[in-house]
Amino acid sequence: MSASTLSRGAVRPDDGLRHDWTRPEVRALIDLPFPDLLFRAQTVHRQNFDPTAVQMSALLSIKTGGCPEDCAYCPQSVHQECKVEATRLMRVEAVLAEARAARANGATRFCMGAAWRAPKERDIDEICAIVEGVKGLGLETCATLGMLTRPQAERLKDAGLDYYNHNLDTSPEHYGRIITTRTYADRLETLEHVREAGMHVCCGGIVGLGEDADDQAGLLVALANLPQHPESVPINMLVRVAGTRLAEGDSVDPITFVRIIAAARIIMPRSFVRLAAGREDMSDETHALCFLAGVNSIFYGAKLLTTPNAAVSRDAALLERLGMAPMRL
């Protein structure tokens, strides 16, 4: 079933989850009194997950820069003043060395990103070899490579790719202010190809793109009303990079961010909700509130593609202080 064929008001009989959320409903959730919102989110979280366990993912840029897309937030775009240096796709053994180090540091999922609009067939050959190698290390595998065709998705699945990341970024209405080289429909089509190939979906968005509260609710509605909820929902806080079109702007209010996390947990109760970009600038207290609101996955490591991330030692110390621990496969 494609996203376009899911009728409003429908509840999928096969998963028992709602796929008919409206913006007013989600706005009302986000705007609940803070204690009530967190209580509701934590209740849903405990019904589906161990509230003390956190899934640890590592993210590596395996091909950086030179991207033809014009995403306003991304320094890897050729349209930005601050273009990062373009690199070639990493060799298999170089990626495997990074994956082994991530596994030694407690990662159970290894995510790989390549700055492409869409991979070419020769790229898929190399990516499949990388996926097979990482899978052979006993890690879950995830990749974000841009738009995929159905045959490409099937090849990646056959190679052992567990998850494919393709974010919606923001609401359909705000999307055109952020990206013009790829449509919302393009993104939904790739998600459909990934589902049809039998892979899990990793799909979320970014808070801080100049969107308003209605757009924030709209992003969550778009995610929850997909024919199947994403198994993984990364929520990013925008990292403002000098030289990008979104370099200037107000910082995201931490309480607003936690409210969005809590609403995501409530409306997508069985999904892993992941803290992704922006953690370096979050206080320990904000992290703790996010865990209370239903976060049960984090990206860790020194860098997320091209932007800094919280240190591994800081994460380990914080989890110990909170009485929490990394999730094991």
C-alpha positions as CSV (number, residue, x, y, z in Angstrom):
1,M,0.0,0.0,0.0
2,S,1.4,3.4,-0.9
3,A,1.2,6.4,1.3
4,S,-1.2,8.0,-1.1
5,T,-3.7,5.1,-0.8
6,L,-4.0,5.2,2.9
7,S,-7.4,6.7,3.7
8,R,-7.8,9.3,6.3
9,G,-9.5,7.8,9.4
10,A,-8.2,4.3,8.6
11,V,-6.6,2.2,11.3
12,R,-4.5,-0.6,9.9
13,P,-6.0,-3.9,11.2
14,D,-2.6,-5.7,11.0
15,D,-0.7,-3.6,13.5
16,G,-3.3,-2.1,15.8
17,L,-1.7,1.3,15.6
18,R,-3.3,4.5,14.5
19,H,-2.5,6.0,11.1
20,D,-5.2,8.7,11.2
21,W,-3.7,11.4,13.4
22,T,-4.8,15.0,12.7
23,R,-2.8,18.2,13.3
24,P,-5.2,19.5,15.9
25,E,-4.9,16.3,17.8
26,V,-1.1,16.4,17.7
27,R,-1.0,20.1,18.5
28,A,-3.2,19.4,21.5
29,L,-0.8,16.7,22.7
30,I,2.3,18.9,22.3
31,D,0.5,21.7,24.2
32,L,-0.6,19.5,27.2
33,P,0.6,20.7,30.6
34,F,4.2,19.5,30.8
35,P,3.7,17.0,33.7
36,D,0.7,15.5,32.0
37,L,2.5,15.2,28.7
38,L,5.6,13.5,30.2
39,F,3.4,11.1,32.3
40,R,1.5,10.1,29.2
41,A,4.6,9.6,27.1
42,Q,6.4,7.6,29.8
43,T,3.4,5.4,30.3
44,V,3.3,4.6,26.6
45,H,7.1,4.1,26.6
46,R,6.9,1.6,29.5
47,Q,4.2,-0.4,27.7
48,N,6.5,-1.0,24.8
49,F,10.1,-0.8,25.9
50,D,12.4,-1.1,28.9
51,P,12.6,2.5,30.1
52,T,16.2,2.1,31.3
53,A,17.7,0.7,28.1
54,V,19.1,2.9,25.3
55,Q,19.9,1.6,21.8
56,M,23.4,2.9,20.7
57,S,24.0,3.7,17.1
58,A,27.2,5.0,15.4
59,L,27.1,7.1,12.2
60,L,29.9,7.3,9.6
61,S,30.0,9.5,6.5
62,I,31.3,7.1,3.9
63,K,31.1,9.6,1.1
64,T,31.2,13.3,2.0
65,G,30.4,16.5,0.2
66,G,29.6,17.3,-3.5
67,C,25.8,16.7,-3.1
68,P,23.7,18.3,-5.8
69,E,20.7,18.8,-3.5
70,D,20.1,22.3,-2.1
71,C,19.0,21.4,1.5
72,A,19.3,24.7,3.3
73,Y,20.8,23.3,6.5
74,C,23.4,21.0,4.9
75,P,27.1,22.0,4.4
76,Q,27.5,19.0,2.1
77,S,25.4,20.7,-0.6
78,V,27.3,22.3,-3.5
79,H,24.8,25.2,-3.3
80,Q,26.2,26.4,0.1
81,E,29.0,29.0,0.6
82,C,30.7,26.6,3.1
83,K,30.9,23.6,0.9
84,V,32.8,20.8,2.6
85,E,35.5,19.1,0.6
86,A,34.1,16.3,-1.5
87,T,35.5,12.8,-1.0
88,R,35.2,9.5,-2.8
89,L,33.4,6.5,-1.4
90,M,35.4,4.9,1.4
91,R,37.0,1.5,0.7
92,V,35.4,-1.5,2.4
93,E,38.3,-2.2,4.8
94,A,38.4,1.5,5.9
95,V,34.6,1.3,6.8
96,L,35.0,-2.0,8.5
97,A,37.8,-0.6,10.7
98,E,35.4,2.2,11.8
99,A,32.6,-0.4,12.4
100,R,34.8,-2.5,14.6
101,A,35.7,0.5,16.7
102,A,32.0,1.4,17.0
103,R,31.2,-2.1,18.1
104,A,34.0,-2.0,20.7
105,N,32.5,1.2,22.1
106,G,29.1,-0.4,22.5
107,A,27.2,0.3,19.3
108,T,24.7,-2.3,18.1
109,R,23.8,-0.5,14.9
110,F,26.2,1.0,12.4
111,C,24.8,3.7,10.1
112,M,26.5,4.9,6.9
113,G,25.7,8.0,5.0
114,A,26.7,9.0,1.5
115,A,26.1,12.5,0.1
116,W,24.3,11.6,-3.1
117,R,21.1,12.7,-4.7
118,A,20.7,9.0,-5.7
119,P,23.3,6.2,-6.0
120,K,24.4,4.9,-9.4
121,E,24.5,1.2,-10.1
122,R,28.3,1.1,-9.7
123,D,27.8,2.7,-6.3
124,I,25.3,0.0,-5.2
125,D,27.9,-2.7,-6.0
126,E,30.4,-1.1,-3.6
127,I,27.7,-0.3,-1.0
128,C,26.5,-3.9,-1.0
129,A,30.1,-5.1,-0.3
130,I,30.3,-2.7,2.6
131,V,27.0,-3.8,4.0
132,E,27.9,-7.4,3.8
133,G,31.1,-6.7,5.7
134,V,29.5,-4.7,8.5
135,K,26.7,-7.3,8.8
136,G,29.4,-9.9,9.2
137,L,30.7,-8.1,12.3
138,G,27.4,-8.8,14.0
139,L,26.1,-5.3,13.8
140,E,22.7,-4.1,12.6
141,T,23.2,-2.1,9.4
142,C,21.7,1.2,8.3
143,A,22.4,3.4,5.3
144,T,21.3,6.8,3.9
145,L,22.2,7.2,0.3
146,G,19.5,9.5,-1.2
147,M,16.7,8.3,-3.4
148,L,16.4,4.6,-4.3
149,T,14.7,2.7,-7.0
150,R,12.9,-0.5,-6.1
151,P,15.6,-2.7,-7.7
152,Q,18.3,-0.9,-5.7
153,A,16.4,-1.3,-2.5
154,E,16.0,-5.0,-3.2
155,R,19.8,-5.4,-3.8
156,L,20.6,-3.6,-0.5
157,K,18.1,-5.8,1.3
158,D,19.7,-8.9,-0.2
159,A,23.2,-7.7,0.9
160,G,22.0,-7.5,4.5
161,L,20.9,-3.9,5.0
162,D,18.5,-3.8,8.0
163,Y,17.4,-0.2,7.9
164,Y,17.3,2.6,5.4
165,N,17.2,6.2,6.5
166,H,15.3,8.8,4.5
167,N,14.0,11.7,6.5
168,L,11.0,13.8,5.7
169,D,12.8,16.7,7.4
170,T,9.7,18.9,8.1
171,S,6.0,19.3,7.2
172,P,4.9,19.1,3.6
173,E,3.9,22.8,3.7
174,H,7.3,24.0,5.0
175,Y,9.4,21.6,2.9
176,G,9.6,23.8,-0.2
177,R,11.3,26.6,1.9
178,I,14.1,24.2,2.8
179,I,14.6,22.0,-0.3
180,T,13.7,22.6,-3.9
181,T,15.7,19.9,-5.7
182,R,13.7,17.0,-4.3
183,T,10.0,16.9,-3.6
184,Y,8.1,15.4,-0.7
185,A,6.6,12.9,-3.1
186,D,10.1,11.9,-4.1
187,R,10.9,11.1,-0.4
188,L,7.7,9.1,0.0
189,E,8.4,7.1,-3.1
190,T,11.8,6.1,-1.8
191,L,10.2,5.0,1.5
192,E,7.7,2.9,-0.4
193,H,10.5,1.2,-2.3
194,V,12.3,0.5,1.0
195,R,9.1,-1.0,2.5
196,E,8.4,-3.1,-0.6
197,A,11.9,-4.5,-0.5
198,G,11.4,-5.7,3.1
199,M,13.7,-3.3,4.9
200,H,13.0,-1.4,8.1
201,V,12.5,2.3,7.8
202,C,14.4,5.0,9.7
203,C,12.6,8.3,9.1
204,G,12.3,11.5,11.1
205,G,13.0,15.1,10.8
206,I,14.7,18.3,12.0
207,V,13.5,20.8,14.6
208,G,14.7,24.4,14.1
209,L,14.3,24.9,10.3
210,G,12.3,28.1,10.8
211,E,9.1,26.1,11.0
212,D,6.2,27.0,13.3
213,A,4.3,24.9,15.8
214,D,1.8,23.8,13.1
215,D,4.7,22.5,11.0
216,Q,6.2,20.7,13.9
217,A,2.9,18.9,14.4
218,G,2.6,18.4,10.6
219,L,5.9,16.5,10.5
220,L,4.8,14.1,13.3
221,V,1.5,13.6,11.5
222,A,3.3,12.8,8.2
223,L,5.4,10.2,10.0
224,A,2.7,8.6,12.0
225,N,0.2,8.4,9.1
226,L,2.6,6.5,6.9
227,P,1.2,3.1,6.0
228,Q,3.5,1.6,8.6
229,H,5.2,3.6,11.4
230,P,9.0,3.9,10.9
231,E,10.8,1.4,13.1
232,S,13.3,4.2,13.9
233,V,12.4,7.9,14.2
234,P,15.4,10.2,14.5
235,I,14.6,13.7,15.8
236,N,17.3,16.2,15.0
237,M,17.9,19.6,16.6
238,L,19.3,21.8,13.8
239,V,23.0,22.4,14.1
240,R,23.6,25.8,12.5
241,V,26.7,25.7,10.3
242,A,28.3,29.0,9.1
243,G,27.9,29.4,5.4
244,T,24.6,27.6,5.1
245,R,21.3,29.3,4.4
246,L,20.1,28.5,7.9
247,A,23.2,29.6,9.7
248,E,21.4,32.4,11.4
249,G,18.2,32.0,13.5
250,D,16.8,31.4,16.9
251,S,17.9,28.4,18.9
252,V,15.4,25.7,19.6
253,D,13.8,26.0,23.1
254,P,14.7,22.7,24.9
255,I,11.2,22.4,26.5
256,T,9.6,22.7,23.0
257,F,12.0,20.0,21.8
258,V,11.1,17.7,24.6
259,R,7.4,18.2,23.9
260,I,7.9,17.1,20.3
261,I,9.8,14.0,21.5
262,A,7.0,13.2,23.9
263,A,4.3,13.6,21.2
264,A,6.4,11.3,18.8
265,R,6.5,8.6,21.5
266,I,2.8,8.8,22.1
267,I,1.7,8.6,18.5
268,M,4.4,6.1,17.4
269,P,4.5,3.9,20.5
270,R,6.5,1.0,19.1
271,S,9.1,3.0,17.2
272,F,12.6,3.7,18.5
273,V,12.7,7.4,19.0
274,R,16.3,8.6,18.6
275,L,18.1,11.7,19.6
276,A,20.3,12.6,16.6
277,A,22.0,15.8,15.6
278,G,22.3,18.7,18.1
279,R,23.1,16.7,21.2
280,E,26.5,18.4,21.7
281,D,24.7,21.6,22.6
282,M,22.1,19.9,24.9
283,S,22.6,19.9,28.6
284,D,22.5,16.8,30.7
285,E,19.2,17.9,32.0
286,T,17.7,18.2,28.5
287,H,19.0,14.7,27.7
288,A,17.4,13.4,30.9
289,L,14.0,15.0,30.0
290,C,14.2,13.5,26.5
291,F,14.8,10.0,28.0
292,L,11.8,10.6,30.3
293,A,9.7,11.7,27.2
294,G,10.4,8.4,25.4
295,V,13.8,8.6,23.7
296,N,15.4,5.2,23.7
297,S,18.1,5.5,21.0
298,I,21.0,7.9,20.5
299,F,23.7,8.5,17.9
300,Y,27.0,8.6,19.7
301,G,30.6,9.3,18.5
302,A,32.7,12.3,17.8
303,K,30.9,13.4,14.6
304,L,27.5,13.0,12.9
305,L,28.5,13.0,9.2
306,T,30.1,16.5,9.2
307,T,28.9,18.1,12.5
308,P,30.2,17.5,16.1
309,N,28.4,15.2,18.5
310,A,28.5,14.6,22.2
311,A,31.5,12.6,23.4
312,V,31.2,8.9,24.1
313,S,32.6,9.4,27.6
314,R,29.9,12.0,28.4
315,D,27.2,9.7,27.2
316,A,28.5,6.8,29.3
317,A,28.8,9.0,32.4
318,L,25.3,10.4,31.9
319,L,23.6,7.0,31.5
320,E,25.4,5.8,34.6
321,R,24.1,8.8,36.6
322,L,20.6,8.1,35.4
323,G,20.7,4.4,36.2
324,M,20.4,3.6,32.5
325,A,22.4,1.3,30.2
326,P,23.1,0.6,26.6
327,M,20.7,-1.9,25.0
328,R,22.2,-5.2,23.8
329,L,21.2,-7.2,20.7
